[in-house]
Amino acid sequence: HTAHKQPLKMIAGRYNDTVKIFHPVTTINKYGEKESTYEEIYKTKARVDNTSGNRVEENHEIVFSYNFNFTLRSYVPVSETSQIEWQGNKYRVLTLQRRREFNDIYVQAEKINT
């Protein structure tokens, strides 16, 4: 009697949201001025948690402030100057923690109002 063994497969688990990582790129325009834009450098899966949402008035304008936590795998090339795109919205990195015990990167970010 032999037991049937299931093949091992990798399970993404809690990393089920697709995100894109953007890094700043500085170029010189035809007038000699520096211009900064963001270029997509990486696409991966992440865990996304909503931490807070707010409606504030800044300069006589209503601004919606949303903060999210993104948990990325440790090999993802993200830094404090990166932007993260998720569900069509861009988020600026506020803090970044490389957690060796979980083999991940914990990023706190806020939505960029456009």
N, C-alpha and C positions, 0 to 999 in steps of 0.2 A: 504494500500500500504506500503510494507516494502522494504527498500533499501538493496541490497545485499552488505554485507561487506566482504572485502578481509581479509584473515587471516594475522596477523602480522608476518613478518619474518625478521630475522637479515640479514643485508646486509653488506658484508665485505667492500664494497666501494673501497677506494683507496688502501687498503691492498691486493694486488693481486699477489705478488711475494713470492714464498716459500723460506725461508732462514733457515739455521741451525746455532745454537750458539754453539761454542766450548769454553771450559775453560781449562786453563793450569793444568796439573797434573805432579807432580814431583815424580819420583821413584828413587830408588838406584839400580844400576846394580850390576852384580856379582863382579866387581872390586871396589865397594864402591863409585862409582862416581854418582853424581846426574844427572839425565836425565829428561828433560822436554819434554812432548808431550802434544797434545791437544786432549781432549775427547769431543764428541758430548753430549750435555746435554739437548738441547731443539730444537724443530722444530716448526716454526710458519709462519704466513703470514706477509709481510711487504710492505711498499711503498719504492721503490728504485728510486733514481734520480742520474743521472750522472752529476757530477759537473765540472770535468776537466780531460783532458788526455794529456799526455806529452811524448816526447821521449827525453831522456837525456843520456849522456855518463858518466858512472862512472867506474873508473879504467880500461879505454880502452875497455869498454863493453857497448853496447847499452841496455838501460833499459827503459821499458815502464812504466810510472807512471800514474796510474788512480785513481782518487778519486771519491767516491760515498757517497751519503747521504742515510741512512736507517732510516725510521720512523717505530718504533715498538710500540706495545701496552704497557702500563705502567707496566703490570705484568710480562713482559718477563725478565728472569734472565740474564742480560747482564752487563758487567763491563768494566773498562778501560783495563783489561788484556785479555778480550775475543777476539776471532776471529769469523768472520761471513763468512759462505759459501753461495754463491749465484751463480747459473748457473755454478757450477763446479769450481769456483775460490774462493780463500780465501782472506779475507780482514782484516787488523789489525785496531783496534779501535784507532782513533786519539783523538777525543773528544766525550763526552757523556753529553747530556742535558736532565734532567727529567723535562718535561714541564707539570706542574699540570693543567694549563688552557686548554690544549688540551688532557690531560690524556694519554700522550704518551712519548716515549723516542726518542730523535733525536740524531742519531749517525753519525759522520763524520768518514769515514774510507778510507784507501788506499789499493790498490791491493798488495798482497804479490807476488813478482816475484819468480817463482820456476825454 
